[in-house]
Amino acid sequence: MHRLYERVTKPMSFRSLMTAMTLYRSRTITLEQAAERGGVSPTKMETELRSRGIQVREKSERAPARR
Protein backbone atom coordinates (compact mmCIF):
# COMPACT_ATOMS: atom_id res chain seq x y z
CA MET A 1 0.00 0.00 0.00
CA HIS A 2 2.79 2.41 0.87
CA ARG A 3 4.44 2.00 -2.57
CA LEU A 4 1.17 2.68 -4.34
CA TYR A 5 0.77 5.86 -2.28
CA GLU A 6 4.27 7.01 -3.31
CA ARG A 7 3.58 6.38 -6.98
CA VAL A 8 0.36 8.37 -6.84
CA THR A 9 1.54 11.32 -4.76
CA LYS A 10 5.06 11.89 -6.11
CA PRO A 11 3.97 12.68 -9.69
CA MET A 12 1.39 15.11 -8.32
CA SER A 13 4.04 16.83 -6.22
CA PHE A 14 6.37 17.05 -9.20
CA ARG A 15 3.58 18.42 -11.37
CA SER A 16 2.67 20.99 -8.73
CA LEU A 17 6.28 22.06 -8.42
CA MET A 18 6.72 22.38 -12.19
CA THR A 19 3.49 24.39 -12.50
CA ALA A 20 4.56 26.69 -9.68
CA MET A 21 7.94 27.28 -11.33
CA THR A 22 6.29 28.05 -14.67
CA LEU A 23 3.96 30.56 -13.04
CA TYR A 24 6.87 32.14 -11.19
CA ARG A 25 8.98 32.38 -14.33
CA SER A 26 6.12 34.13 -16.14
CA ARG A 27 5.84 36.60 -13.22
CA THR A 28 2.28 35.50 -12.47
CA ILE A 29 2.99 34.63 -8.83
CA THR A 30 5.57 35.51 -6.18
CA LEU A 31 8.29 33.23 -4.89
CA GLU A 32 6.30 32.67 -1.71
CA GLN A 33 3.17 31.79 -3.68
CA ALA A 34 5.16 29.45 -5.91
CA ALA A 35 6.62 27.72 -2.86
CA GLU A 36 3.18 27.28 -1.33
CA ARG A 37 1.71 25.99 -4.59
CA GLY A 38 4.67 23.65 -5.10
CA GLY A 39 4.52 22.30 -1.56
CA VAL A 40 8.05 23.38 -0.62
CA SER A 41 9.68 26.09 1.46
CA PRO A 42 10.67 29.38 -0.22
CA THR A 43 14.33 28.41 0.24
CA LYS A 44 13.77 25.06 -1.49
CA MET A 45 11.85 26.82 -4.28
CA GLU A 46 14.82 29.15 -4.83
CA THR A 47 17.12 26.12 -5.06
CA GLU A 48 14.82 24.36 -7.53
CA LEU A 49 14.48 27.48 -9.69
CA ARG A 50 18.22 28.08 -9.82
CA SER A 51 18.95 24.42 -10.59
CA ARG A 52 16.78 24.81 -13.70
CA GLY A 53 18.35 28.09 -14.79
CA ILE A 54 15.39 30.24 -13.74
CA GLN A 55 16.50 33.56 -12.31
CA VAL A 56 15.21 34.30 -8.81
CA ARG A 57 13.90 37.85 -8.67
CA GLU A 58 14.89 40.28 -5.96
CA LYS A 59 12.14 41.14 -3.53
CA SER A 60 11.57 44.55 -5.21
CA GLU A 61 11.09 42.78 -8.58
CA ARG A 62 8.62 40.17 -7.40
CA ALA A 63 5.08 39.99 -8.68
CA PRO A 64 2.50 41.80 -6.60
CA ALA A 65 0.71 39.57 -4.13
CA ARG A 66 -2.65 38.33 -5.35
CA ARG A 67 -5.68 38.76 -3.15
HUQUI-V757320 format. One record per residue. N is the residue number from 1. SS is DSSP state (A for helix, B for strand, O for the rest). NEAR is the number of other C-alpha atoms within 10 Angstrom. D_CENTER is the distance of its C-alpha to the mean C-alpha in Angstrom with 1 decimal. Layout:
N	SS	NEAR	D_CENTER
N	SS	NEAR	D_CENTER
This chain:
1	O	5	28.0
2	A	6	25.4
3	A	7	24.7
4	A	8	24.4
5	A	9	21.8
6	A	11	19.7
7	A	10	20.1
8	A	10	19.1
9	A	11	16.0
10	A	11	14.4
11	A	11	14.1
12	A	13	12.6
13	A	15	9.9
14	A	13	9.4
15	A	13	9.6
16	A	18	7.1
17	A	22	4.4
18	A	17	6.4
19	A	15	6.9
20	A	25	3.9
21	A	25	4.5
22	A	16	8.0
23	A	17	8.2
24	A	24	7.3
25	A	18	9.8
26	O	10	12.2
27	O	15	12.3
28	O	17	12.0
29	O	21	9.7
30	O	23	9.6
31	A	28	7.5
32	A	18	8.5
33	A	18	7.8
34	A	26	4.1
35	A	22	4.5
36	A	16	7.1
37	A	18	6.1
38	A	22	4.1
39	O	16	7.2
40	O	16	7.0
41	O	14	8.8
42	A	17	8.2
43	A	12	10.3
44	A	13	8.6
45	A	22	5.3
46	A	20	8.4
47	A	14	10.0
48	A	16	7.7
49	A	21	7.8
50	A	12	11.5
51	A	10	12.3
52	O	9	11.7
53	O	9	13.7
54	O	15	11.3
55	O	12	13.0
56	O	16	11.5
57	O	15	13.6
58	O	8	16.1
59	A	9	16.2
60	A	7	19.0
61	A	10	17.2
62	O	16	14.1
63	O	16	14.1
64	O	11	16.4
65	O	11	15.2
66	O	8	15.8
67	O	3	18.5
